Amino acid sequence: MLNCEGTPAQRGRSYGEQLKDSIRENVKILVHRVGHPSLPRGEAHFQSWMRRQESLMAKHWPWLLEEIRGVAAGCGEEYEDILLLNLRAWQYDLYNKPPAGGCSSLAVTLSDGAVVCTGALDDPPQLYCGPVRFVPEEGFRSVSFPITGTSWGNRGMNSRGLSVGISSQSLPGLKSLPNAVNQDIAMRVILQTCATVGEVREFCRAFPFTMNMVCVDAAGGIFCAHQTAGGFFEVPAPEGWCCLTNHVCDDGMRYRLMSLGVKEFPESPTTRARRGKLVEFCRERNGSCSAEEVLSLIGRRDDGDPGTIHNGGTVCLTFSSTKEPHTLRVLQPSEASGSNVFESLEV
């Protein structure tokens, strides 16, 4: 696990120096777009979008820009290239539509009363370096799985016991609010600044971004939402469980999103099967299942099951429990060892 400690500039430089070859490769693939259509970097609409995002970070989270500059200095790349890497510029809404992938998130209550949170990341594994622990001077430590070279957060956990699981959601045509931010940057800020699901909820109300989210805090609070760049849509979780994959699960919310400009709701081929598998498990086993059963549910790969959570695109699986508020269990199937055992990481 990579550790990034100290001031924002020190964290970034350490990150950049330790992983410079992988960061340069990601810049080449995702920002310079070698072998693919190039980003519209010289066009006014793209420059306006990039500078607006940069200004939002400078106003609210200037330490992020310091960290990004540190990464650029550490790996020898241009600051703007590392900024665009962090902004997921290859999925800029006027350049390309973000795909709906194969990620899944779950919160469920065990028979002993503990609430667990799981996440499955589905993406090309070569873009990732494994878990990164960010240790800021101010705010909470966190362990997450960013694309190498970014200051992102996604599935992971912080030192206050807040756990997050996320899944991408494509909403073409959505009218974004002016203060909408990149979803991966938002998740990093949540992990560094939020201790409870109530604080996550308030953050989502203040800063729009598009992501399906499941969060659990150390007290067992559960938060589930279709957060969007056009507004906040919370999914109730009154029975001690919730789960989301890569689609909007409520027709009423879909109707409201249509009024905000959404023209279609593209879905990955397995998103409903995966959520269906999780819903069935929770309806039958919520409040009576064990940690081992949940680990098996998400960790067992079955290519004959369209609802398998662990699939051919899985980069990592995460599991946390309110009984272990400082431990994140992780399975990385793409590792050379090929192990199917969850490793415990101290947050």
C-alpha positions in Angstrom: 0.0 0.0 0.0 1.3 3.4 -1.0 1.5 5.9 1.9 1.3 9.7 1.1 1.9 11.8 4.2 2.8 15.4 5.2 1.7 18.7 3.6 -0.3 18.6 0.4 2.8 19.3 -1.6 4.8 16.7 0.2 2.1 14.1 -0.3 1.8 14.8 -4.0 5.6 14.8 -4.6 6.0 11.5 -2.8 3.2 10.0 -4.8 4.6 11.3 -8.0 8.2 10.1 -7.3 7.2 6.7 -6.2 4.9 5.9 -9.1 6.2 8.2 -11.9 6.4 5.5 -14.6 2.8 4.5 -14.1 1.6 8.1 -13.8 3.3 9.0 -17.1 1.7 6.0 -18.8 -1.8 7.1 -17.5 -1.2 10.6 -18.8 -0.2 9.2 -22.2 -3.3 7.0 -22.4 -5.9 9.1 -20.8 -4.8 12.7 -21.3 -2.6 12.7 -24.4 -5.0 10.0 -25.9 -2.3 8.2 -27.8 -4.1 6.1 -30.5 -7.5 7.7 -29.7 -9.3 10.9 -30.6 -7.6 13.8 -28.8 -9.2 16.0 -26.1 -10.5 19.3 -27.4 -8.0 21.2 -25.3 -7.8 24.2 -27.5 -11.5 24.8 -27.7 -13.1 27.5 -25.6 -15.9 25.4 -24.0 -13.3 22.8 -22.8 -11.0 25.5 -21.4 -13.9 27.1 -19.6 -14.9 23.8 -18.1 -11.4 23.0 -17.0 -10.8 26.5 -15.4 -14.2 26.4 -13.7 -13.3 23.1 -12.1 -9.9 24.4 -11.1 -11.5 27.5 -9.5 -14.0 25.4 -7.5 -11.1 23.4 -6.0 -9.1 26.6 -5.4 -12.1 28.1 -3.5 -13.2 25.1 -1.4 -10.3 22.7 -1.3 -7.0 24.4 -2.2 -5.0 21.6 -0.7 -6.1 19.4 -3.6 -4.4 21.7 -6.1 -1.3 21.8 -4.0 -1.3 18.0 -4.0 -1.8 17.9 -7.8 1.1 20.3 -8.3 3.2 18.0 -6.1 2.4 15.0 -8.2 3.3 16.8 -11.3 6.6 17.9 -9.8 7.3 14.4 -8.5 6.7 12.6 -11.8 8.0 15.3 -14.1 4.7 15.9 -16.0 3.0 19.2 -16.7 0.7 20.5 -14.0 -2.2 20.9 -16.5 -1.8 17.3 -17.6 -2.1 16.0 -14.0 -5.0 18.4 -13.5 -6.8 16.9 -16.5 -6.1 13.4 -15.3 -7.7 14.3 -12.0 -10.7 15.9 -13.7 -11.4 12.7 -15.7 -11.1 14.9 -18.8 -11.4 11.9 -21.2 -15.1 11.7 -20.1 -15.7 15.4 -20.4 -19.5 15.7 -21.2 -19.0 17.4 -24.5 -16.3 15.0 -25.5 -17.6 11.6 -24.6 -20.4 10.0 -22.5 -19.2 8.2 -19.4 -19.9 4.5 -19.6 -22.0 2.6 -17.1 -19.7 -0.1 -15.9 -19.8 -3.2 -13.6 -19.4 -1.7 -10.1 -21.6 -2.6 -7.2 -22.2 -1.3 -3.7 -23.9 -2.8 -0.7 -24.8 -2.0 3.0 -26.4 -4.7 5.1 -26.9 -5.5 8.8 -25.4 -8.7 10.2 -26.9 -11.0 12.8 -24.6 -9.5 15.5 -25.9 -6.0 14.7 -22.9 -4.8 12.9 -23.5 -2.9 9.6 -21.1 -3.7 6.8 -20.3 -1.8 3.6 -18.9 -3.4 0.5 -17.7 -2.1 -2.9 -16.6 -3.6 -6.2 -14.5 -1.6 -8.6 -14.7 -2.6 -12.3 -12.3 -1.0 -14.6 -9.1 -1.7 -16.6 -6.6 -2.9 -13.9 -3.5 -1.4 -15.6 -4.8 2.1 -14.7 -4.5 1.4 -10.9 -1.7 1.0 -8.5 -3.6 -0.7 -5.7 -4.6 0.9 -2.4 -3.3 4.4 -1.5 -3.4 5.8 2.1 -3.6 9.5 2.2 -2.5 10.9 5.6 -3.2 14.7 5.7 -2.1 17.2 8.3 -5.7 18.2 8.6 -8.7 16.0 8.2 -9.0 12.2 8.3 -6.7 9.5 7.0 -8.2 7.4 4.3 -7.5 4.3 2.2 -9.0 4.2 -1.3 -8.2 3.0 -4.9 -7.6 6.0 -7.2 -6.4 5.8 -10.8 -2.6 6.1 -10.5 -1.6 9.8 -10.4 -4.9 11.2 -9.2 -5.9 12.5 -5.8 -9.2 10.7 -6.1 -11.3 8.7 -3.6 -13.7 6.0 -4.5 -14.4 2.7 -2.6 -12.7 2.9 0.7 -12.7 4.0 4.4 -11.4 6.8 6.6 -10.0 6.9 10.1 -13.4 7.9 11.6 -14.9 4.7 10.4 -16.8 6.1 7.4 -17.0 3.6 4.5 -18.0 4.3 1.0 -19.0 2.2 -2.0 -19.7 3.8 -5.4 -20.9 2.9 -8.8 -20.8 5.0 -12.0 -24.0 6.3 -13.6 -24.4 7.7 -17.1 -27.1 10.5 -17.5 -26.6 12.0 -21.0 -28.4 15.3 -21.4 -28.5 16.2 -17.7 -28.3 19.9 -17.1 -25.4 20.3 -14.6 -25.6 22.9 -11.9 -22.9 25.5 -12.0 -21.1 24.2 -8.9 -21.0 20.6 -10.1 -17.7 18.9 -9.4 -15.8 15.8 -10.6 -17.2 12.8 -8.7 -13.8 11.3 -7.9 -12.5 14.5 -6.4 -15.8 14.8 -4.4 -15.3 11.3 -3.0 -11.7 12.2 -1.8 -13.1 15.3 -0.1 -15.8 13.2 1.6 -13.3 10.7 2.9 -11.0 13.5 4.2 -13.6 15.7 5.7 -16.8 13.7 6.6 -17.2 11.5 9.8 -20.9 10.6 9.5 -23.5 9.9 6.9 -25.2 13.1 7.9 -22.1 15.0 6.9 -22.0 13.1 3.6 -25.6 14.0 3.0 -24.9 17.7 3.6 -21.9 17.6 1.3 -24.0 16.1 -1.5 -26.6 18.8 -1.1 -23.9 21.5 -1.4 -21.8 20.0 -4.2 -23.5 18.2 -7.1 -21.7 15.3 -8.8 -22.9 12.2 -10.6 -22.4 9.0 -8.7 -24.4 6.2 -7.2 -23.4 6.0 -3.5 -23.7 3.8 -0.5 -22.1 5.0 2.8 -21.9 3.5 6.3 -20.6 5.4 9.4 -19.1 4.0 12.6 -22.4 4.3 14.4 -24.1 2.1 11.8 -25.8 5.0 9.9 -26.6 4.2 6.3 -26.7 6.6 3.4 -27.8 5.7 -0.2 -28.2 8.1 -3.1 -28.3 8.7 -6.8 -26.2 11.8 -6.5 -26.2 13.8 -9.8 -24.6 16.9 -11.3 -28.2 18.2 -11.6 -29.3 17.6 -8.0 -29.5 15.2 -5.0 -31.7 12.1 -5.0 -31.6 10.1 -1.8 -32.7 6.4 -1.8 -34.3 5.5 1.5 -32.7 2.6 3.5 -35.2 2.2 6.4 -34.7 -1.6 6.9 -30.9 -1.6 7.5 -29.8 -2.4 4.0 -29.4 -0.8 0.6 -27.6 -1.6 -2.7 -26.8 0.2 -5.9 -25.1 -0.8 -9.2 -25.1 1.3 -12.4 -28.7 2.4 -13.0 -31.3 4.6 -11.4 -33.4 2.2 -9.4 -36.6 4.3 -8.9 -38.9 5.3 -11.7 -40.0 8.4 -9.9 -36.4 9.6 -9.8 -36.0 8.7 -13.4 -39.0 10.9 -14.3 -37.6 13.8 -12.3 -34.3 13.4 -14.0 -36.0 13.6 -17.4 -37.3 17.1 -16.4 -33.6 18.0 -15.8 -32.7 17.1 -19.4 -31.8 13.4 -19.2 -32.6 12.0 -22.7 -31.8 8.3 -22.0 -30.6 6.0 -19.2 -27.9 3.8 -20.7 -27.2 0.7 -18.7 -24.5 -1.9 -18.6 -25.7 -5.5 -19.5 -25.4 -6.8 -16.0 -26.4 -3.9 -13.8 -29.9 -5.1 -13.0 -28.8 -8.7 -12.5 -26.1 -7.6 -10.1 -28.5 -5.4 -8.1 -31.1 -8.1 -8.2 -28.7 -10.5 -6.7 -27.9 -8.1 -3.9 -31.6 -7.2 -3.3 -32.5 -10.9 -3.1 -29.7 -11.5 -0.5 -30.7 -8.6 1.6 -34.4 -9.4 1.6 -33.7 -12.9 2.7 -30.7 -12.4 5.0 -30.6 -8.8 6.3 -30.2 -9.1 10.1 -29.4 -12.8 10.1 -26.3 -13.1 7.9 -22.7 -13.3 8.9 -19.6 -11.4 7.7 -18.4 -14.6 6.0 -21.6 -14.9 4.0 -21.3 -11.3 2.8 -17.7 -11.8 1.9 -18.7 -14.9 -0.1 -21.5 -13.0 -1.8 -19.2 -10.3 -3.2 -16.0 -12.3 -3.4 -17.0 -15.5 -5.2 -16.7 -15.3 -8.9 -19.2 -17.2 -11.0 -19.0 -16.4 -14.7 -22.2 -18.4 -15.3 -24.2 -16.0 -13.2 -25.0 -12.6 -14.9 -25.4 -11.2 -11.4 -21.9 -12.1 -10.2 -20.4 -9.1 -8.2 -16.8 -10.4 -8.7 -16.5 -10.5 -12.5 -13.9 -10.4 -15.3 -13.5 -6.6 -14.9 -13.1 -6.5 -11.2 -10.0 -4.5 -10.0 -10.8 -4.7 -6.2 -13.4 -5.7 -3.7 -13.7 -3.9 -0.4 -15.5 -4.8 2.9 -15.8 -2.9 6.1 -17.7 -3.5 9.3 -18.8 -1.2 12.2 -17.2 -3.9 14.5 -13.8 -3.1 12.9 -13.9 0.7 12.6 -10.3 1.1 11.5 -9.9 -1.9 9.2 -10.7 -2.2 5.5 -10.7 -5.7 4.0 -9.6 -5.8 0.4 -9.4 -8.4 -2.3 -7.5 -7.6 -5.5 -8.1 -10.4 -8.0 -5.8 -8.9 -10.6 -2.7 -9.2 -8.4 0.0 -11.6 -9.6 -0.6 -13.8 -6.6 -4.1 -14.6 -7.7 -5.2 -14.9 -4.1 -8.9 -15.0 -3.3 -8.4 -14.1 0.3 -9.4 -10.7 1.6 -6.4 -8.8 3.1 -6.9 -6.5 6.2 -5.6 -3.0 5.8 -5.2 -0.6 8.7 -6.8 2.8 7.8 
